[in-house]
Amino acid sequence: MSWLVGRIVRLRGDAGDVPGWVMVTVMTAGLVAAVFAVFRDAIVVAVQSALEQVVSDTGR
């Protein structure tokens, strides 16, 4: 039982860097939005082409 208490105490101290992870997540979302804004037309064409290929391949 003492090993369990020791583990719980260690886990509480290992909460991590939550604000850092939030910042990383927000910055990643911002980069994705910026890339999508710049390359929107190319991304849409690529996805449509890929979906058309999948649909045409399954329709054989």
C-alpha positions as CSV (number, residue, x, y, z in Angstrom):
1,M,0.0,0.0,0.0
2,S,2.8,2.4,0.7
3,W,4.1,2.0,-2.9
4,L,0.7,3.2,-4.1
5,V,0.8,6.3,-1.9
6,G,4.3,7.1,-3.1
7,R,3.3,6.7,-6.7
8,I,0.3,9.1,-6.2
9,V,2.5,11.7,-4.6
10,R,4.9,11.5,-7.5
11,L,2.2,11.8,-10.0
12,R,0.8,14.9,-8.4
13,G,4.2,16.6,-8.7
14,D,4.4,15.6,-12.3
15,A,1.5,17.7,-13.6
16,G,3.5,18.9,-16.6
17,D,3.7,22.3,-18.2
18,V,0.0,22.9,-19.1
19,P,0.4,26.5,-20.2
20,G,3.2,25.4,-22.5
21,W,1.1,22.7,-24.1
22,V,-1.7,25.2,-24.5
23,M,0.6,27.6,-26.3
24,V,2.0,24.8,-28.5
25,T,-1.6,23.8,-29.4
26,V,-2.7,27.3,-30.2
27,M,0.4,28.1,-32.3
28,T,0.0,24.8,-34.2
29,A,-3.6,25.7,-35.0
30,G,-2.5,29.2,-36.1
31,L,0.1,27.7,-38.4
32,V,-2.4,25.3,-39.9
33,A,-4.9,28.2,-40.5
34,A,-2.1,30.3,-42.1
35,V,-1.1,27.5,-44.4
36,F,-4.7,26.8,-45.3
37,A,-5.3,30.5,-46.0
38,V,-2.4,30.7,-48.4
39,F,-2.8,27.3,-50.1
40,R,-6.6,26.9,-49.9
41,D,-7.2,26.4,-53.6
42,A,-4.4,23.9,-54.0
43,I,-5.5,21.9,-50.9
44,V,-9.1,21.8,-52.1
45,V,-8.1,20.6,-55.6
46,A,-5.8,17.9,-54.1
47,V,-8.5,16.6,-51.8
48,Q,-11.1,16.6,-54.5
49,S,-8.8,14.8,-56.8
50,A,-7.9,12.2,-54.2
51,L,-11.6,11.6,-53.4
52,E,-12.5,11.3,-57.1
53,Q,-9.7,8.7,-57.5
54,V,-11.0,6.7,-54.5
55,V,-14.6,6.8,-55.8
56,S,-13.6,5.8,-59.3
57,D,-11.4,3.0,-58.0
58,T,-14.2,1.5,-55.9
59,G,-16.7,1.8,-58.8
60,R,-15.0,-0.7,-61.0
